[in-house]
Amino acid sequence: KLKIEKIEIESHYLLTLMSFQTRVLPDIELFFRIGDGTSGLLQTVFICSYMFLAPLFGYLGDRYNRKLIMCVGIFFWSVVTLASSFIGKDHFWALLLTRGLVGVGEASYSTIAPTIIADLFIKEKRTNMLSIFYFAIPVGSGLGYIVGSKVDDVAGDWHWALRVTPGLGLLAVILLLFVVQEPKRGAIEAHPEHTLHRTSWLADIKALCRNPSFVLSTFGFTTVAFVTGSLALWAPAFLFRAGVFTGEKQPCLKAPCDNSDSLIFGIITVVTGILGVASGVQASKKLRIKTPRADPLVCAAGLLLAAPFLYLSIVFAQASTAATYVFIFLGETFLSMNWAIVADILLYVVIPTRRSTAEAFQIVLSHLLGDAISPYLIGVVSDSIKKSDSYMWEFRSLQMSLLLCSFVAVGGGAFFLATAIFIEKDRHLAENYMPSGERSHR
């Protein structure tokens, strides 16, 4: 049974890994002749679609066959991604449309896959499996930069970068259909003898809003989404502009552009993702011996430590490329510490029949106030600061707008510190939930 469960985790890992779009922003800007503000819409449209569809899939995931729901979403994602690779330079609106439609696939499994993991494992084993699953967020994103830049270099056309991942999507559908099993909701919990009855969607939302640990950790995770969303879209472009500003690189006047920064940033994202998730989980395990508030405290420490290093990486960009990469490495490592831990917090402070809805609620809020607005906001601020189209102002304006990320990270640390106040009580209430007399958070 354990072997089958591990295969299921690997299947979910592949789903998350293949979901990230490749990163070839300089080529896209040149191809469609668009500015920073318009470029930011690519990420914003995708996140908005993903965000608004998440509640629907959360509702379905708490009530119907989760495996089939994910299969339909992933297949649709693959088809739309492939179609987006054939869009011409006069149809930027079509690229935005397909980016929005990709949100169907993203929402279908991101709200459901963690709940399947939760129904297969408990306690420390669940944390370990969640860490494997959430490795794929930074690792998959980093591989997107690496694969995207290499495919672009080899093919000489950024469109081909979008023709690689649909194959992984189809492979994921096959694994889901023939390998992944559909576990019974809540059967593995501490009190399996109690039948957990489904309540209305409105009742679920009210209960979640009365859960302070869930709400505060969601706001904390929102700041992570804000920062990672900004860096995912703008970091390679910023590093390229820094190189042009210092004279280390030539301006991109004809595609394909220099993708070395995307390659290096991708490698950094992969390595820091593995180090960050692993170190966060290990730090939490060791700290749990001393305090039941370990999880939110580790998340808070990660964000508060990430903030100064991200700030230094942006400030040092015009002075030292090596120092910039070192600070990015440290900042992203600390930023990645909370991925698996935040997911674990949600699963142990929310009862099984509300988990998909809770995942959807967290997705909506974190993306609505996080990476749905941050890429576009950074681009708009950059355009508003820019006084001319010179290479100096292209670099300076983006540099000043990206500094916002460091301050947002500090706010996230504060939210997780507040979560630590309520976490012990809320976990106890969820673990001892009795359907005959539901206990409310007061």
Summary of the structure (lengths in Angstrom):
residues: 442
radius of gyration: 21.4
end to end distance: 40.2
largest distance: 70.0
contacts: 1673
relative contact order: 0.16
helix: 78%
strand: 0%
